[in-house]
Amino acid sequence: MNIGIIGDYNPAYPSQRTTCEALLHAARQAGLRIGIEWISSSSLHGRSASISSHV
């Protein structure tokens, strides 16, 4: 399963690190393998049609 998170990832922010850790933990508990991709919000500005390519 792939999970896309719209936002600008910065590993220096604890909340962003723990978001990834929580998703990975939940996936392990459910017996799933996941991929997490942070999608820069600035790369989507004015491109709402292309968002579906990330879904």
Secondary structure, DSSP 8 states (H G I E B T S, - for coil): -EEEEES---TTSHHHHHHHHHHHHHHHHHT---EEEEE-HHHHTT-HHHHGGG-
